[in-house]
Amino acid sequence: MQAHLRAVVAAIVATLLPEIEPPDGQQPDSDAFAVAFAIGQIERMPAHLRTAVLALETIFNAGAIARYGKPFRRLTQPQRNAYVATWAVSRIGAQRDFVRFHRNLAIFALYSKRATVV
């Protein structure tokens, strides 16, 4: 995966993490683990699925540039939250699924990190 797409995934996951209820006994490096986990899962997808997800990552980032004049990773936290929220409630199912996909990866990572440490 190209570095700029990794940065987009990292920024999306980092934006979603504060709204996820952390597990009991969450480790200090759990957020970094969640970001690395999400990137790793996308990189390990079969090529046809990975291509579709990366295309959506690119569209998501291009939308941020069109709306705010800069890439998603360079937005302020309130701008990131607002932009992700527009995708989360979009009438377009692929946009809602895109946010849900990243949120689910983050949740899975947070809770699996805790499970592997206990």
Protein Blocks (a to p, Z undefined) as FASTA:
>chain_A
ZZklmmmmmmmmmmmmmmpccdehiafklmmmmmmmmmmmmmmpcfklmmmmmmmmmmmm
mmmmmmnopafklpcfklmmmmmmmmmmpcblklmmmmmmmmmmmmmmmmmmmmmmZZ
